[in-house]
Amino acid sequence: MLKYFNIESIKIACWVNNSDFDARKQSLVFIHGSGSDHSAWSHQYGRLHKKYNIVAISLPGHGRSGGNGEVDVEGYCLWVNKLLAIIDLESAVLVGHSLGAAIALRFAINYPQEITGIVLVGGGMKMPVNPFFLEFLKTNPPEVSAEVIDLICKYSLAKENRSKFSAPLQKSLSQSSVEVLYGDLSACNNLDLTQETGEIKVPALVICGAEDKMTPLDFSRQLAAGISGATLEIIEGAGHMVMLERPVEFNMSLDKFAASISAAVSGEG
């Protein structure tokens, strides 16, 4: 169900379990990518909510959340930290996609004591954005932004999946303002954690679609190599929106990793 949390007079919308959180269960906190919202994870929380405590965040300025968004990863990281302090979940694993992966990385560096693991989907230590996308959004009026959103969707999906997923992805991205989308992409473009990723000590799973053109596979390989003990999962037949394009395979990888965290926390591992 959708629930609102009040943070500094801003309402932050999150999809959470219908019932109260169960202290005996592992908690998964999902953070979406640029211009998206909590619904990006519908194929995950729709299938995993009975097994895990779920919080799928709509960042400020996205979906039904208030606020105006941020222009850097650090700003979003602060919001996530404030939200987790209010929700007070035990042993939470952050699951971030694209911009969300960048936020999860920064969170693991800044607040490692607050989480038990991270899942980084379509991310990297650096995440350069196609300059055309940024220039187009910056210089063109909002009414023509659909053109660049169409291109983003094309780049975000494996060719074989475009006919099935382009329309819902376009609808999702079109809900954010041009200013918010530009800020999100700028935050990704300005990211550089190459000197800090080695500091991460929490367990990490890196997932990438084999046909990811937005954040190519080499970025995920470098990211996994840069985090001690990290596991890399490459999912065939998927692009940047791997959790949407191949949800069964994605959920299996996520479930296996979350189970390993649960076992370690309980002392069974």
Secondary structure by P-SEA (a helix, b strand, c coil): cbbbbbcccbbbbbbbccccccccbbbbbbbbccccccccccccccccccccbbbbbbccccccccccccccaaaaaaaaaaaaaaacccbbbbbbccaaaaaaaaaaacccccccbbbbccccccccccaaaaaaaaccccccaaaaaaaaaaaacccccccccaaaaaaaaacccaaaaaaaaaaaaaccccccccccccbbbbbbbcccccccaaaaaaaaaaccbbbbbbbcccccccccccaaaaaaaaaaaaaaaaaaaaccc
